[in-house]
Amino acid sequence: MSAYSKSGASHLVKAIKNADAVIVGAGAGLSTAAGLTYSGQRFHEHFADFIDSYGFTDMYSAGFYPFESFEEQWAYWSRHIWYNRYIDTPKDTYDKLRKLLEDKDFFILTTNVDHRFQWAGFPKERLFYTQGDYGLWQCSKPCHDATYDNYEAVKRMVDKQRNMRIPSNLVPRCPKCGEPMSMNLRADSTFVEDAGWHEAAARYGHFLTTHSTGKVLYLELGVGMNTPSIVKYPFWHYTYTNLQAVYACINYGEAYAPAQIQNRSIVVDADIDALLDEALSIKLSAKPQEEEHGTAT
């Protein structure tokens, strides 16, 4: 693909096919397209009591509310974690992406913390969750750099909470210093980068170095301007410095590319789920023809 395009799926399929490697940068827009919305009907369905009591408008802003007790704080957060980390993804958006990338050499960098890539079957060794994971806790202090799986504890909190509070004995505390536990999310300087985080960062760095030249597709999905220095700006730079690279930006309402790389960019302002669905249909419809051609030759 060598033209700035707004036409969509067919150009994306071609770019993936022609690439020697695909580096995906995924943001919140991808999970929104997959049905993991933080406001509207889904929010009202699971948080009606908090909405009625505090006037919350969405899950994201509610997470910053200064609750008066740990019991109430973890009643909210346990539900937040459960419905965004431990239930099925409403749509098969991530599965479509996995099928599009089958048989390609790829790596995924994501600012999402909802674990949906592994949920869809992407191999862990090709993922870097740079901003943390809803499924992990850490010491709030933090007194050490380990993280802890929270599935069982969160499930108990969701099951046992009443009147927007969990039992006091379920409030999580650090096993080493006794301070309250907190989410392993990059919200401030206390964010813990554990051994798994550093291993994933090293794998991503190695993949970038290995594919610093050649036909590389930098595929950006649902990335806004909240943290552009993680995905967007680096992808622009990598595309600019590698004249064989292609940059693709798929985003609903925020799709664009800098003038310096527009002649090697695919820009699609569209719903990501619908776009991936169309692209997968194109790929699958072309596959029988390719196989027949291959047999004939």
Secondary structure, 3 states (H helix, E strand, C coil): CCCCECCCHHHHHHHHHHCCEEEEEECHHHHHHCCCCCCHHHHHHHHHHHHHHHCCCCHHHHCCCCCCCHHHHHHHHHHHHHHHHCCCCCCCHHHHHHHHCCCCCEEEEECCCCCHHHHCCCCHHHEEECCEEEEEEEECCCCCCCCEECHHHHHHHHHHCECCECCHHHCCECCCCCCEEEEEECCCCCCCCCHHHHHHHHHHHHHHHHCCCCCEEEEEECCCCCCCCCCHHHHHHHHHHCCCCEEEEEECCCCCCCHHHHHHEEEEECCHHHHHHHHHHHHHHHHHHHHHHHHHC
